[in-house]
Amino acid sequence: MTDQVLAEQRIGQNTEVTLHFALRLENGDTVDSTFDKAPATFKVGDGNLLPGFEAALFGFK
C-alpha cells in the first residue's frame, strides 16, 4: 500500500487494530494496561471488547 492509502484508512467494522491502552477506575487505579508489554491487537466488531471502547475507535486513523 502507498503512504497515501494508509493515511486514508480509518477504523471501522472488521478493522484489525493494534494499540496500547490503559484501563483505569474513576479513582485512578489501573485495572489493565499494555504500556509495560506488547500492544494489544484485535478486530473491531468481533464481540471481544466493550461496545463503548470499540465505538470510541470508529473514525480514527
HELIX and SHEET records of a PDB file:
HELIX    1   1 ASP A    3  GLU A    8  1                                   6    
HELIX    2   2 PRO A   51  LEU A   57  1                                   7    
SHEET    1   A 2 GLU A  16  LEU A  19  0                                        
SHEET    2   A 2 ALA A  40  LYS A  43 -1                                        
SHEET    1   B 2 ALA A  22  ARG A  24  0                                        
SHEET    2   B 2 THR A  30  SER A  33 -1                                        
END                                                                             
